[in-house]
Amino acid sequence: MPTWEGIEDASTMLPRIWLTRAKDGDVWKPLRKIDCKALNESRGEEVLIEGGRATADPKNGSIRFNFVSRPNTKLMPATWFTKEEKGSKEFILQPLPEVDSWQVELLYQNAVRASSSLGEGLDKILKEEIILESEPQFKVVIQRNGGLLTMKKRPKTSRFFSLGEVQYTLQRGYGQYTIEGEDDENALGPVTHAVFVVHGIGEAMWSKEEVNMLTTYDELNLLRSAFNKKKVMTWREECKKCEKLKQPLPPPPNKVEFIPIEWYDKVRSPSHALMASLNAVTLRSIPALRSIANDVIFDVLMYLTPEYCGAILECVTTQIIELYSTFQRIHPSFIAREGKFSLVGHSLGSVIAWDILSILKDNMEKNVPKGDESDPINIDRLDSPRRIHSLATLDNATDNPLGYQACAKGTETDSKHGTWGPCLPQKMLQTIPFTPHLTVFLGSPVGLFLTLRGAHAVFDEMRAIAEAERASLIPCDNDDEPPPVFNVTPIICSPFSLPTTSLYNIFHPSDPVAYRIEPLLLPEGVSTHELPNPLFLSPDGKSIRLHVKARQVGDQLFKQFGSISNIFDKSIEKAAEAAAAADAEALAKGKMVSLDAKEERKAATPKFQGCIKDREMTFKLGGTTSRVDFQIQPGVIDNEYLSAVTAHSSYFANEDIIDFLIFNTRDLE
């Protein structure tokens, strides 16, 4: 029997390998093995591939994406390939169309039979040649070199002695290959958690081909691969431990799907009048720097305008609604398995996520009576505070809610009190169709936006009203006598919350775009040095690294030594307070100034210096977690200025965040 070159798969029934590429000129890449098998068994029908993230249509030779807006990619099966050499050891496999593969396979099978013990020999077969239908200028022949046979693709019209002639070796079968992440994803159970991820600023720039930056879509693909790899690795280690102890093996953990929500291309259409005007007014000098301004910074400026803020929120909400339905259609048993939906926002995307939850909160509280069992979201489980009004209008409260879209046109709101929600041209009725199980802000400027909206005063009013309501519940037998005095700890944290089971504001300490949220939920009188430090991020809240603990101890010692200087600061503060009290008394006697309601409330507000010392903070905004602000643990050698360069763009690849997501999306059975 002669030896064949280029026969990677010698099986009698050669399976088809399905390949795809985005556009002409790109290299054809094979699909996952499990997807190739499903397509070979589909008999031409559409097949869900990539774990449901895409649909393969073999009849039309295309793949469409189910959760992202991407052009369809090309799809084709192949059994024979043209081997194009790119170097001494590098080559590219170009699939032969099926119409040509069938003819080549027939020639190969005839040669195998002819060279067998009962065959007639290869002399006749070696004279045969096949003209390729897809490339009529080429033909395929069997070339013998001693005892080695090779299928060759060469020009139809050969030159004298084939001098300078381009020839290609044909390969049967694709050969062994692996798709990164396939084995890990196949080892996991069904999907029980879906996470919608809203991107931040600059996506218009990162999506350009000439810019060597990962888009959110690319980052989530890498996150999913690392996420699944860690889950499977941990599960297999647990299986080994159970085998040693002769215990039943644990079931495989279920999948978590990450779905990007892309809004930049919807509001940044090149045909849009705004973009045309922006391009017209942009100077042509230093184009690289101006591109950063137009493609990155301009996103923030757009969101600060009510019209485009509303357009972005409508776009994101509509996408989530559509993908929510599409996801359940692709995974029909998701709800039956008590699957959960969560929301993640990165950079400006976290502000969008905050505003979406603010709108959801408003619609839930205004349109659905609390305690309605027919409510599919069931806000009673969220334990969210009721709607409240400003202290100035508490006695004769109107329908104007404190903090809702204070600058919205066409609505009668008391804009002087600030707002926690977005400023829109009109009230937004469309909301996301679920309450997030987990809400995560990564590198978030939410604290900055809330400060600009005047939300601190609003949250402080909520705290003051909660304090007043609690005081009104103290029993009193005689109305003419003052109520008894109870030693009640004052309410420090604002009762404000959003409709989500848990909320985390996670940031890198050196991220220049990230801001805290917790200080806005504390009284306005709390000094900066008394604010509680953000917690370090860890999956279970306990696994703090040794060098981080050592740094914490050092910071505590520094604070203790610095307390001596605080004595002088407090004496100065007391003197200032005494002077202020004397001035206030003189003004009151002379009736020189009449304070308005807001100033009276501020004057009556007690000082909060020292009130939160050694107190355990519990913020209702965090939901099931008592805290909101979490910082990533720094490295052993970590320069904050050098880290600032990459801090804002490295969240999805951060090991601590991956571990955190695994822990908080795990199956609780």
C-alpha positions in Angstrom: 0.0 0.0 0.0 1.4 3.4 -0.9 1.6 6.2 1.6 -0.5 9.3 1.3 0.5 12.9 2.1 -2.1 15.3 3.4 -4.6 12.8 4.7 -5.5 14.1 8.1 -8.7 12.1 8.4 -8.6 8.6 6.9 -12.0 7.6 8.1 -14.4 6.0 5.5 -17.2 8.4 6.3 -15.5 11.7 6.3 -17.4 14.3 8.5 -17.9 17.8 7.3 -16.1 20.6 9.1 -18.1 23.8 9.2 -16.2 27.0 8.9 -16.9 30.7 9.1 -15.4 34.1 8.2 -16.6 37.7 8.6 -15.7 38.9 5.1 -13.9 37.9 1.9 -10.2 37.8 2.4 -10.4 36.7 6.0 -9.1 33.3 7.1 -11.8 30.6 7.4 -12.0 29.3 11.0 -13.7 26.1 12.1 -16.7 26.2 14.4 -16.7 24.3 17.7 -16.8 20.6 17.4 -20.1 20.3 19.1 -21.6 22.8 16.7 -20.1 21.0 13.7 -21.8 17.8 14.9 -25.1 19.5 15.4 -25.0 21.0 11.8 -24.1 17.6 10.3 -27.2 16.2 12.0 -29.5 19.1 11.2 -30.4 18.1 7.6 -30.2 21.8 6.5 -32.2 23.3 9.4 -31.1 26.2 11.5 -29.0 25.3 14.5 -28.2 27.3 17.6 -24.4 27.5 18.1 -22.0 29.1 20.5 -24.2 28.2 23.4 -27.2 30.0 21.9 -25.3 33.2 21.2 -25.6 32.7 17.4 -27.7 30.8 14.9 -26.2 28.9 11.9 -28.3 28.8 8.7 -26.7 26.1 6.4 -29.2 26.7 3.6 -28.2 30.4 3.2 -24.6 29.8 4.3 -24.7 32.4 7.0 -24.4 32.9 10.8 -26.4 35.6 12.6 -25.8 36.8 16.1 -28.7 36.6 18.6 -27.6 39.0 21.3 -25.4 41.6 19.5 -25.8 43.8 16.4 -23.2 42.4 14.1 -23.2 41.7 10.4 -23.9 38.1 9.4 -20.8 36.0 8.9 -20.3 33.4 6.1 -20.7 29.7 6.7 -19.6 26.8 4.6 -18.9 23.1 5.1 -15.8 21.3 3.8 -14.1 17.9 3.7 -11.1 18.8 1.5 -8.9 21.8 1.8 -6.3 23.6 -0.2 -3.1 23.9 1.8 -1.5 27.3 1.0 2.0 27.5 2.4 2.9 30.8 4.1 6.4 29.8 5.3 8.5 26.8 6.2 6.0 25.7 8.9 3.0 28.0 8.5 0.1 27.4 6.1 -3.5 28.4 5.7 -6.3 25.9 4.9 -8.8 27.1 2.3 -11.9 25.0 2.1 -12.9 23.5 -1.2 -16.6 24.0 -2.1 -18.7 20.8 -1.7 -19.3 20.4 -5.4 -15.5 20.1 -5.9 -14.9 18.1 -2.7 -17.2 15.4 -3.9 -15.3 14.9 -7.1 -11.9 15.0 -5.3 -13.2 12.5 -2.7 -14.4 10.2 -5.5 -10.9 10.3 -7.2 -9.3 9.6 -3.8 -11.5 6.6 -3.1 -10.9 5.2 -6.6 -7.1 5.5 -6.0 -7.4 3.7 -2.6 -9.3 0.8 -4.1 -7.0 0.6 -7.1 -3.9 0.4 -4.8 -5.5 -2.3 -2.6 -4.6 -6.0 -2.8 -7.5 -6.7 -5.2 -7.1 -3.4 -7.1 -6.0 -2.9 -10.7 -3.1 -0.7 -9.9 -2.6 3.1 -10.0 -1.4 3.5 -13.6 -4.8 4.4 -14.9 -5.9 6.5 -11.9 -2.7 8.6 -12.2 -3.7 9.7 -15.7 -7.1 11.0 -14.5 -7.7 14.7 -13.7 -10.6 16.8 -12.4 -11.5 20.3 -13.5 -12.7 22.3 -10.5 -16.2 23.8 -11.0 -15.5 26.7 -8.6 -12.1 27.4 -10.2 -12.2 26.2 -13.8 -8.6 27.4 -14.3 -7.4 24.7 -11.9 -7.4 20.9 -12.1 -6.7 18.2 -9.5 -4.5 15.2 -10.2 -2.8 12.5 -8.1 1.0 12.9 -8.0 3.3 10.0 -7.2 6.7 10.6 -5.9 8.3 7.2 -5.2 6.0 5.5 -2.8 4.3 8.8 -1.7 0.9 9.8 -3.2 -0.4 13.4 -3.1 -3.5 15.1 -4.3 -2.3 18.2 -6.2 -4.2 21.3 -7.4 -2.4 22.9 -10.3 -3.3 25.2 -13.3 -5.3 23.6 -16.0 -2.8 24.5 -18.7 0.6 23.2 -17.5 3.9 24.9 -18.5 6.8 23.0 -20.1 8.0 20.5 -17.5 5.8 22.5 -14.9 8.7 25.0 -14.5 7.6 27.9 -12.2 4.1 26.4 -11.9 2.1 27.1 -8.8 0.9 23.9 -7.2 -1.1 23.3 -4.0 -1.4 20.2 -1.9 -4.9 19.1 -1.0 -5.7 18.0 2.5 -8.4 15.5 3.5 -10.0 16.6 6.7 -9.2 19.6 8.8 -7.0 17.8 11.3 -7.0 18.2 15.1 -8.0 21.6 16.4 -9.3 23.1 19.6 -11.5 26.2 20.2 -10.5 28.0 23.4 -13.3 27.7 26.0 -15.3 25.0 24.2 -14.4 22.2 26.6 -15.1 24.4 29.7 -18.4 25.6 28.5 -19.5 22.1 27.5 -18.6 20.8 30.9 -21.0 23.3 32.6 -24.7 22.8 33.2 -27.6 24.9 31.7 -27.7 28.7 31.9 -29.2 29.9 35.1 -28.0 33.5 35.1 -28.0 36.2 32.5 -26.0 39.4 33.0 -26.7 42.5 30.8 -23.6 44.7 30.5 -23.9 48.3 29.5 -20.8 49.8 28.0 -19.4 53.2 28.8 -17.7 56.0 26.9 -15.4 55.6 23.9 -17.1 52.5 22.3 -17.3 54.4 19.0 -13.5 54.7 19.0 -12.7 51.2 20.3 -14.9 49.7 17.5 -12.8 51.2 14.7 -10.6 48.7 12.9 -7.6 51.0 12.9 -7.8 51.3 16.7 -6.1 48.5 18.5 -8.5 48.3 21.5 -10.9 45.7 22.6 -14.6 46.5 22.4 -17.0 45.5 25.2 -18.1 42.6 23.0 -14.5 41.4 22.8 -13.9 41.9 26.5 -17.0 39.9 27.4 -15.9 37.0 25.2 -12.6 36.9 27.1 -14.4 37.3 30.4 -16.8 34.5 29.6 -13.9 32.2 28.7 -11.9 33.0 31.9 -15.1 32.8 34.0 -16.0 29.3 32.7 -12.4 28.1 33.1 -12.3 29.1 36.7 -15.7 27.5 37.5 -14.8 24.2 35.8 -11.4 24.1 37.5 -12.9 24.6 40.9 -15.6 22.0 40.2 -13.1 19.4 39.1 -11.0 20.0 42.2 -14.1 19.4 44.3 -14.8 16.2 42.3 -11.3 15.0 43.1 -11.8 15.6 46.8 -15.1 13.7 46.8 -13.5 10.8 45.0 -10.8 10.6 47.7 -13.4 10.7 50.4 -15.7 8.3 48.4 -18.5 10.8 48.5 -21.0 11.5 45.7 -19.6 13.8 43.0 -21.1 17.4 43.0 -23.2 18.3 39.9 -21.5 20.6 37.4 -22.1 24.3 38.0 -24.5 26.1 35.7 -23.6 28.6 33.1 -23.7 32.4 33.3 -24.3 34.3 30.1 -22.9 37.8 29.6 -24.9 39.9 27.1 -23.5 43.3 25.9 -25.9 46.2 25.6 -24.6 48.5 22.8 -26.0 52.0 22.5 -23.2 54.1 20.9 -24.0 53.1 17.3 -27.8 53.9 17.7 -27.2 57.5 18.8 -24.0 58.1 16.8 -25.3 57.3 13.4 -23.1 59.1 10.7 -26.3 60.2 9.0 -27.5 61.9 12.2 -27.6 65.7 12.0 -25.7 66.0 15.3 -22.8 64.0 14.1 -22.7 65.9 10.8 -22.6 69.2 12.7 -19.9 67.8 15.0 -17.7 66.8 12.0 -18.3 70.2 10.4 -17.1 72.2 13.4 -14.1 69.9 14.3 -10.8 71.4 13.3 -8.6 69.2 11.0 -5.4 69.6 13.0 -4.2 67.0 15.5 -6.8 64.5 14.3 -5.8 61.8 16.8 -6.5 64.0 19.8 -9.6 65.4 18.3 -10.9 61.9 17.7 -10.5 61.3 21.5 -12.6 64.4 22.2 -15.3 63.5 19.6 -15.5 59.7 20.2 -14.9 59.5 23.9 -15.5 62.8 25.8 -18.5 63.7 23.6 -20.4 60.7 25.0 -20.5 62.4 28.4 -21.5 65.7 27.0 -24.3 64.1 25.0 -25.6 62.3 28.1 -25.7 65.6 30.0 -28.3 67.0 27.6 -31.9 65.9 28.3 -32.7 65.0 24.7 -29.8 62.6 24.1 -30.0 61.3 27.7 -33.6 60.3 26.9 -32.5 58.8 23.6 -29.8 56.7 25.2 -32.0 55.5 28.0 -34.8 54.6 25.5 -32.2 52.8 23.3 -30.8 50.8 26.2 -34.1 49.9 27.7 -35.5 48.8 24.4 -32.5 46.6 23.8 -32.8 45.0 27.2 -36.5 44.3 26.7 -35.9 42.7 23.3 -32.9 40.7 24.5 -34.8 39.6 27.6 -37.5 38.1 25.3 -34.9 36.7 22.8 -32.9 35.1 25.6 -36.0 33.3 27.0 -36.9 32.1 23.6 -33.5 30.6 23.1 -33.4 29.2 26.6 -37.1 28.2 27.1 -36.5 26.5 30.5 -34.6 29.4 32.0 -37.5 30.8 34.1 -38.6 27.3 35.1 -35.1 26.8 36.5 -35.6 30.0 38.5 -33.0 31.8 36.4 -32.0 35.3 37.4 -31.2 38.5 35.4 -28.5 41.0 36.6 -27.2 44.3 35.4 -23.6 45.6 35.1 -22.6 49.0 34.0 -19.0 50.1 33.2 -18.0 53.8 33.2 -20.9 55.9 31.8 -22.8 52.7 31.4 -23.1 52.6 35.2 -24.8 56.0 35.2 -27.2 54.6 32.5 -27.9 51.6 34.7 -28.5 53.8 37.7 -31.0 55.9 35.7 -32.8 52.9 34.3 -33.3 51.6 37.9 -34.4 55.1 39.0 -37.1 55.0 36.3 -38.1 51.5 37.2 -38.4 52.6 40.9 -40.6 55.5 40.0 -42.9 53.5 37.8 -43.2 50.6 40.3 -44.0 52.9 43.2 -46.4 55.2 41.3 -48.3 52.8 39.0 -48.3 49.6 41.1 -49.9 49.6 44.6 -47.5 48.1 47.1 -48.4 44.6 48.1 -50.2 43.8 44.8 -49.8 40.0 44.5 -50.4 40.2 40.7 -47.3 42.2 40.2 -44.7 40.0 38.5 -41.9 42.0 39.9 -43.4 42.1 43.4 -41.8 45.2 44.9 -42.6 44.0 48.5 -39.6 41.7 48.4 -37.3 44.6 47.7 -38.1 46.4 51.0 -37.7 49.7 49.2 -38.7 53.0 51.0 -41.9 54.6 50.2 -42.1 57.8 48.1 -41.4 60.9 50.3 -41.6 64.6 49.9 -39.6 67.5 50.9 -39.8 68.8 54.5 -41.2 72.1 53.2 -44.3 70.3 51.7 -44.6 67.5 54.2 -47.7 68.8 55.8 -49.6 69.3 52.6 -47.8 66.8 50.3 -48.6 66.8 46.6 -48.0 64.3 43.9 -44.6 65.8 43.1 -42.1 63.2 44.3 -38.9 64.3 45.8 -36.0 63.5 43.5 -37.8 62.4 40.4 -36.6 64.0 37.1 -36.5 67.5 38.7 -35.6 69.1 35.4 -38.0 67.2 33.2 -39.9 69.5 30.8 -43.7 69.5 31.1 -43.7 68.3 34.7 -44.4 70.3 37.8 -41.6 69.3 40.1 -39.9 71.1 42.9 -36.6 71.5 41.1 -34.9 73.3 44.1 -34.6 70.0 46.0 -32.4 68.2 43.4 -32.9 64.8 41.9 -31.3 61.4 41.9 -32.8 60.5 38.5 -32.1 61.7 35.0 -33.3 65.0 33.5 -35.4 64.1 30.5 -37.5 66.1 28.0 -40.6 63.9 29.0 -41.5 61.2 31.5 -40.2 57.8 30.4 -42.8 55.0 30.9 -40.9 52.2 29.4 -38.9 50.2 31.9 -36.8 47.0 32.0 -39.1 43.9 32.6 -37.3 42.5 35.6 -35.7 43.4 38.9 -32.0 42.8 38.8 -30.7 40.1 41.2 -27.3 41.8 41.1 -26.3 45.3 40.0 -22.7 46.1 39.6 -21.1 49.5 38.8 -17.5 49.2 37.5 -15.3 52.4 37.4 -18.4 54.4 37.9 -18.9 58.2 37.8 -22.4 57.8 39.4 -21.2 59.7 42.5 -20.1 62.7 40.3 -23.4 62.7 38.4 -25.5 62.5 41.6 -23.4 65.4 43.0 -24.2 67.5 40.0 -27.9 66.7 40.3 -28.0 67.8 43.9 -28.9 64.3 45.2 -27.0 64.6 48.5 -29.6 67.1 49.8 -32.4 64.8 48.6 -30.9 61.7 50.3 -30.3 63.8 53.5 -34.0 64.9 53.5 -35.0 61.2 53.3 -32.9 60.5 56.3 -34.3 63.4 58.2 -37.9 62.4 57.4 -37.2 58.8 58.5 -35.9 60.3 61.7 -39.0 62.4 62.1 -41.3 59.5 61.4 -39.5 57.3 63.9 -39.9 60.1 66.5 -43.6 60.4 65.8 -44.0 56.7 66.7 -42.8 57.3 70.3 -45.8 56.8 72.6 -47.1 59.7 74.7 -49.9 59.4 77.3 -50.6 63.2 77.7 -50.5 65.4 74.6 -49.8 68.5 76.9 -46.6 66.9 78.2 -43.5 66.4 76.1 -42.9 62.8 74.9 -40.6 60.7 77.0 -36.9 60.7 76.1 -35.5 57.5 74.7 -31.9 56.7 74.1 -32.4 56.1 70.4 -29.4 56.0 68.1 -29.8 58.6 65.3 -30.4 57.4 61.8 -27.2 58.0 59.9 -27.6 56.3 56.5 -30.3 57.5 54.1 -33.1 54.9 53.5 -32.9 55.5 49.8 -32.7 52.3 47.7 -33.2 51.1 44.1 -35.1 48.1 42.9 -32.3 45.5 42.9 -31.6 42.7 45.3 -28.0 43.8 45.8 -25.8 46.7 44.5 -22.0 47.1 44.4 -20.0 50.1 43.4 -16.6 48.6 42.5 -13.6 50.7 41.5 -9.8 50.6 41.2 -8.3 53.0 43.7 -6.3 54.7 40.9 -9.2 54.9 38.4 -9.5 58.6 37.6 -13.1 58.2 36.4 -14.4 56.3 39.4 -16.3 58.0 42.3 -17.8 56.9 45.6 -21.5 56.8 46.4 -21.7 56.1 50.2 -20.7 59.7 51.3 -23.9 61.0 49.5 -26.0 58.7 51.6 -24.6 60.1 54.9 -25.6 63.4 56.5 -24.2 66.5 54.8 -22.6 67.5 58.1 -20.2 64.5 58.2 -16.6 65.6 57.7 -14.4 64.0 55.1 -12.0 62.4 57.5 -14.9 60.6 59.3 -16.2 58.9 56.2 -16.0 55.1 56.4 -13.3 53.7 54.1 -14.6 51.6 51.2 -14.3 47.9 51.7 -11.8 45.8 49.8 -13.4 43.6 47.2 -13.3 39.8 47.9 -15.6 37.1 46.8 -16.8 36.1 50.3 -16.0 39.4 52.1 -13.2 37.8 54.1 -10.3 36.8 51.9 -8.2 40.0 52.1 -4.6 39.5 51.0 -1.8 39.7 53.6 -0.1 42.7 52.2 -3.4 44.6 52.1 -4.1 43.8 55.8 -0.6 45.1 56.6 -1.4 48.3 54.8 -4.7 48.6 56.7 -2.9 48.3 60.0 -0.4 51.0 58.9 -3.2 53.3 58.0 -4.9 52.8 61.4 -1.7 53.6 63.2 -1.3 56.7 61.1 -4.8 57.8 62.1 -4.1 57.3 65.8 -0.9 59.4 65.7 -2.8 62.0 63.8 -5.5 62.3 66.5 -3.3 64.7 68.4 -3.7 67.3 65.7 -7.4 66.7 65.7 -7.6 68.0 69.2 -6.6 71.5 68.0 -8.9 71.2 65.0 -11.9 70.5 67.3 -11.1 73.4 69.6 -11.1 75.7 66.5 -14.4 74.2 65.4 -16.0 74.8 68.8 -14.9 78.4 68.8 -16.3 78.8 65.3 -19.6 77.2 66.4 -19.8 79.5 69.4 -19.2 82.6 67.2 -21.8 81.3 64.7 -24.4 80.8 67.5 -23.8 84.3 68.8 -24.3 85.7 65.4 -27.5 83.7 64.9 -28.8 85.0 68.2 -28.1 88.6 67.3 -29.8 88.2 63.9 -32.9 86.6 65.5 -33.2 89.4 68.1 -32.8 92.1 65.5 -35.0 90.3 63.0 -32.5 91.2 60.3 -32.9 88.1 58.2 -35.8 85.6 57.9 -34.6 82.2 56.8 -36.6 80.3 54.2 -37.7 76.7 54.8 -34.6 75.2 53.4 -32.2 77.3 55.5 -34.3 76.7 58.6 -33.9 73.0 58.1 -30.2 73.3 57.7 -29.9 75.5 60.8 -31.9 72.9 62.7 -29.8 70.0 61.4 -27.4 68.8 64.2 -23.7 68.5 63.6 -22.7 65.0 62.8 -19.0 65.2 63.6 -18.1 62.0 65.5 -21.5 60.4 65.1 -20.4 57.6 62.8 -17.2 56.8 64.7 -16.9 53.0 65.3 -20.5 52.5 64.0 -21.3 49.8 61.6 -22.7 51.3 58.4 -25.8 49.7 56.7 -26.9 51.3 53.5 -30.3 50.2 52.1 -29.0 51.0 48.6 -26.8 47.9 48.9 -29.8 45.6 49.3 -28.7 42.3 50.7 -25.2 43.8 51.3 -24.8 46.4 54.0 -22.1 48.4 52.0 -22.0 49.9 48.6 -18.4 51.1 47.8 -15.8 48.4 47.2 -12.3 48.9 46.0 -10.1 46.4 44.2 -7.2 45.1 46.4 -3.9 46.6 45.2 -0.9 44.6 44.3 2.2 44.1 46.4 4.0 46.6 44.3 1.5 49.1 42.9 2.2 52.6 41.8 -1.1 54.5 41.8 0.0 56.9 39.0 1.2 54.1 36.7 -2.0 52.1 37.6 -4.1 55.0 36.6 -3.2 54.5 32.9 -4.9 51.2 32.6 -7.2 51.1 35.7 -10.4 52.2 33.9 -10.1 49.7 31.1 -9.0 46.6 33.0 -12.1 45.7 35.0 -13.4 42.8 32.9 -9.9 41.1 33.0 -9.4 41.6 36.7 -9.1 38.3 38.6 -10.8 39.7 41.8 -13.8 40.8 39.8 -14.1 37.5 38.0 -14.0 35.7 41.4 -16.6 38.2 42.7 -18.9 37.5 39.8 -18.5 33.7 40.2 -19.3 33.9 43.9 -22.4 36.2 43.5 -23.9 34.4 40.5 -23.4 30.9 41.9 -26.3 28.5 42.3 -27.7 28.5 45.8 -29.4 25.2 46.2 
